[in-house]
């Protein structure tokens, strides 16, 4: 009986703590629990976060890899073993974590111009687009 009460109390306290963490960080309780487990296991989400790509973006990725000498064959819009191996080799050659996953850091380095990065769904780094804020907004007369 004491064990049941103790266990129930501990689960309730843990749930409240996770809910508090979630509210403070802007994520739901399930995500907070997952993040706590990943932290405990030593994995961080940014190390394994793949940039979700559609077929056109994958074809462009394959073209960029081919252009830089990481041969994947004819761009087909699907990430297969040759594309994964080419990404892994590119990452190794550029001192990135060699996962074979097209993460944002890899895509940013593979496509250094802002237009390509936008095509891959990446926001440009601060100051990357020249001339964006050079001109002051014009005053509108109402």
NUSEKE-908667 format. One record per residue: y, x, z of N, C-alpha, C in turn; residue number from 0. Coordinates in steps of 0.02 Angstrom, whole numbers, plus 50000, padded with zeros to 5 digits. Example, Ala and Ser with C-alpha at 12.3 -4.5 7.8 and 13.67 -1.06 7.14 Angstrom:
<pts>
PT    nv    nu    nw   cav   cau   caw    cv    cu    cw torlum
PT 49716 50660 50390 49775 50615 50390 49835 50660 50390      0
PT 49888 50642 50354 49947 50684 50357 50002 50645 50394      1
</pts>
This chain:
<pts>
PT    nv    nu    nw   cav   cau   caw    cv    cu    cw torlum
PT 49941 50041 50000 50000 50000 50000 50063 50044 50000      0
PT 50064 50096 50042 50121 50140 50045 50131 50177 49979      1
PT 50076 50197 49949 50081 50232 49885 50110 50186 49831      2
PT 50090 50124 49830 50115 50076 49781 50190 50067 49790      3
PT 50213 50059 49851 50284 50050 49864 50322 50114 49845      4
PT 50295 50171 49864 50327 50235 49848 50332 50245 49772      5
PT 50277 50231 49736 50276 50239 49663 50326 50192 49631      6
PT 50327 50130 49653 50374 50081 49625 50446 50102 49637      7
PT 50460 50127 49696 50527 50150 49712 50547 50210 49668      8
PT 50502 50256 49658 50517 50315 49617 50528 50296 49544      9
PT 50489 50250 49518 50497 50227 49449 50565 50192 49442     10
PT 50582 50152 49491 50647 50117 49489 50705 50166 49490     11
PT 50701 50216 49533 50754 50266 49538 50759 50305 49473     12
PT 50702 50325 49445 50702 50362 49382 50732 50320 49326     13
PT 50716 50255 49324 50744 50211 49273 50820 50206 49280     14
PT 50843 50200 49341 50916 50197 49353 50950 50261 49332     15
PT 50919 50318 49347 50948 50382 49327 50951 50389 49251     16
PT 50897 50370 49217 50897 50373 49144 50949 50326 49114     17
PT 50955 50266 49142 51005 50219 49118 51075 50247 49128     18
PT 51086 50278 49185 51151 50309 49198 51166 50365 49149     19
PT 51116 50407 49136 51125 50461 49087 51139 50433 49018     20
PT 51103 50380 49000 51112 50350 48934 51182 50321 48927     21
PT 51205 50286 48978 51272 50257 48975 51325 50311 48971     22
PT 51316 50365 49006 51364 50419 49006 51366 50457 48940     23
PT 51310 50459 48905 51307 50497 48843 51311 50454 48781     24
PT 51312 50388 48789 51318 50343 48732 51254 50329 48696     25
PT 51196 50344 48725 51133 50329 48693 51095 50278 48735     26
PT 51045 50247 48706 51008 50198 48746 50957 50234 48791     27
PT 50928 50197 48837 50884 50227 48887 50824 50261 48856     28
PT 50797 50232 48802 50739 50262 48769 50756 50331 48742     29
PT 50815 50336 48709 50836 50401 48683 50849 50451 48739     30
PT 50877 50427 48795 50890 50472 48851 50824 50499 48878     31
PT 50773 50456 48883 50707 50479 48906 50677 50529 48858     32
PT 50684 50516 48793 50658 50562 48743 50694 50629 48747     33
PT 50760 50627 48756 50798 50689 48761 50777 50729 48823     34
PT 50764 50693 48878 50743 50727 48939 50675 50760 48929     35
PT 50629 50727 48894 50564 50757 48880 50571 50817 48834     36
PT 50614 50812 48782 50623 50868 48736 50654 50928 48773     37
PT 50702 50915 48818 50731 50969 48856 50678 51003 48899     38
PT 50636 50962 48930 50584 50989 48973 50533 51030 48932     39
PT 50518 51007 48871 50469 51041 48830 50499 51102 48794     40
PT 50564 51110 48798 50595 51168 48767 50618 51156 48696     41
PT 50610 51096 48670 50631 51082 48602 50700 51051 48604     42
PT 50741 51069 48555 50806 51037 48549 50808 51002 48482     43
PT 50842 50945 48481 50841 50905 48420 50876 50939 48362     44
PT 50927 50980 48375 50962 51011 48319 50920 51064 48284     45
PT 50870 51091 48317 50828 51142 48286 50782 51111 48233     46
PT 50765 51047 48242 50717 51016 48198 50747 50959 48157     47
PT 50812 50949 48162 50843 50892 48129 50846 50903 48054     48
PT 50811 50863 48017 50813 50866 47945 50868 50820 47921     49
PT 50902 50841 47869 50952 50799 47838 50915 50750 47793     50
PT 50920 50684 47805 50885 50636 47762 50915 50639 47692     51
PT 50872 50650 47643 50894 50658 47574 50860 50607 47529     52
PT 50898 50582 47480 50867 50538 47430 50841 50581 47372     53
PT 50811 50550 47323 50779 50587 47268 50830 50628 47228     54
PT 50890 50601 47217 50941 50638 47181 50963 50700 47219     55
PT 50970 50692 47285 50990 50749 47327 50935 50802 47329     56
PT 50872 50780 47332 50817 50828 47331 50814 50865 47265     57
PT 50826 50829 47209 50827 50863 47144 50882 50915 47142     58
PT 50941 50898 47169 50996 50946 47171 50979 51006 47216     59
PT 50947 50993 47272 50924 51046 47317 50877 51092 47279     60
PT 50830 51064 47242 50782 51104 47204 50817 51145 47150     61
PT 50867 51115 47117 50906 51151 47067 50943 51210 47099     62
PT 50974 51198 47157 51010 51252 47191 50963 51308 47212     63
PT 50904 51290 47236 50854 51341 47255 50833 51381 47194     64
PT 50818 51346 47138 50799 51381 47076 50854 51428 47054     65
PT 50918 51404 47056 50975 51444 47034 50983 51507 47075     66
PT 50963 51505 47138 50971 51564 47181 50907 51606 47184     67
PT 50859 51591 47141 50799 51633 47136 50741 51611 47179     68
PT 50746 51555 47212 50692 51528 47253 50658 51474 47211     69
PT 50610 51495 47171 50582 51453 47118 50538 51398 47148     70
PT 50556 51336 47131 50518 51277 47153 50487 51241 47093     71
PT 50504 51265 47033 50480 51230 46973 50531 51179 46950     72
PT 50509 51134 46908 50554 51082 46882 50574 51034 46938     73
PT 50641 51023 46947 50663 50976 46999 50634 50907 46987     74
PT 50598 50881 47037 50567 50815 47029 50588 50764 47083     75
PT 50632 50785 47129 50657 50739 47179 50609 50727 47237     76
PT 50556 50768 47242 50508 50761 47297 50498 50829 47330     77
PT 50497 50828 47396 50487 50890 47432 50412 50901 47441     78
PT 50387 50948 47403 50317 50967 47407 50310 51036 47437     79
PT 50251 51064 47430 50237 51129 47461 50280 51185 47432     80
PT 50293 51184 47366 50334 51238 47337 50407 51233 47359     81
PT 50432 51172 47365 50501 51163 47389 50507 51184 47462     82
PT 50458 51164 47503 50458 51183 47573 50455 51258 47581     83
PT 50413 51291 47542 50407 51364 47547 50471 51397 47523     84
PT 50503 51371 47471 50566 51400 47447 50621 51392 47499     85
PT 50624 51334 47532 50673 51323 47586 50659 51372 47643     86
PT 50597 51380 47661 50578 51426 47715 50599 51498 47698     87
PT 50587 51519 47636 50605 51587 47616 50681 51595 47615     88
PT 50717 51545 47591 50791 51546 47592 50816 51553 47664     89
PT 50787 51514 47709 50807 51516 47780 50793 51585 47809     90
PT 50735 51613 47795 50718 51680 47820 50767 51732 47793     91
PT 50781 51730 47729 50826 51778 47698 50897 51773 47725     92
PT 50916 51715 47751 50984 51704 47776 50987 51700 47852     93
PT 50936 51727 47885 50934 51730 47958 50942 51661 47992     94
PT 50912 51610 47962 50910 51543 47991 50841 51531 48020     95
PT 50833 51480 48061 50767 51462 48086 50725 51442 48026     96
PT 50669 51476 48017 50626 51466 47959 50578 51408 47970     97
PT 50603 51347 47955 50563 51287 47967 50538 51255 47902     98
PT 50571 51270 47847 50555 51238 47783 50585 51168 47778     99
PT 50626 51150 47827 50658 51084 47829 50730 51091 47805    100
PT 50753 51047 47760 50822 51052 47736 50871 51025 47788    101
PT 50883 51064 47841 50929 51043 47893 51001 51054 47870    102
PT 51050 51025 47906 51119 51031 47884 51144 51103 47876    103
PT 51123 51148 47921 51144 51218 47916 51119 51250 47851    104
PT 51057 51236 47834 51028 51263 47772 51064 51235 47711    105
PT 51075 51169 47710 51109 51138 47653 51180 51164 47646    106
PT 51214 51174 47702 51283 51198 47701 51285 51269 47671    107
PT 51238 51311 47689 51236 51380 47664 51213 51382 47591    108
PT 51169 51338 47574 51143 51336 47505 51195 51310 47456    109
PT 51239 51266 47479 51290 51238 47436 51359 51248 47468    110
PT 51389 51307 47458 51450 51324 47494 51512 51285 47475    111
PT 51513 51250 47418 51575 51214 47403 51574 51144 47435    112
PT 51632 51119 47451 51639 51056 47489 51612 50997 47450    113
PT 51619 50996 47384 51595 50939 47345 51519 50933 47349    114
PT 51484 50989 47345 51410 50988 47351 51390 50965 47421    115
PT 51426 50990 47471 51409 50971 47540 51419 50896 47550    116
PT 51472 50869 47521 51483 50796 47525 51427 50759 47489    117
PT 51403 50786 47433 51348 50756 47397 51286 50751 47441    118
PT 51276 50802 47483 51219 50802 47529 51232 50763 47593    119
PT 51291 50732 47598 51306 50691 47656 51331 50731 47715    120
PT 51354 50792 47702 51380 50834 47756 51456 50829 47756    121
PT 51485 50824 47814 51558 50825 47820 51580 50898 47812    122
PT 51634 50909 47776 51658 50977 47768 51680 51007 47835    123
PT 51672 51071 47842 51696 51106 47902 51772 51102 47903    124
PT 51801 51109 47962 51873 51107 47969 51906 51159 47925    125
PT 51955 51139 47885 51992 51185 47842 51956 51202 47778    126
PT 51898 51173 47766 51859 51190 47707 51890 51164 47643    127
PT 51917 51103 47646 51951 51076 47587 52024 51095 47590    128
PT 52044 51135 47543 52113 51156 47542 52157 51101 47516    129
PT 52216 51095 47544 52265 51048 47518 52257 50977 47543    130
PT 52210 50965 47590 52199 50897 47612 52259 50870 47651    131
PT 52290 50910 47692 52344 50886 47735 52410 50921 47720    132
PT 52416 50952 47663 52477 50989 47648 52536 50942 47641    133
PT 52525 50885 47610 52579 50840 47597 52585 50789 47653    134
PT 52645 50779 47678 52655 50731 47731 52649 50660 47702    135
PT 52622 50613 47740 52617 50545 47715 52686 50517 47699    136
PT 52691 50480 47646 52755 50450 47626 52769 50389 47669    137
PT 52832 50382 47686 52853 50326 47727 52856 50264 47683    138
PT 52827 50211 47708 52827 50148 47672 52883 50104 47698    139
PT 52921 50074 47653 52972 50026 47673 52944 49956 47670    140
PT 52951 49921 47724 52924 49853 47727 52977 49802 47718    141
</pts>
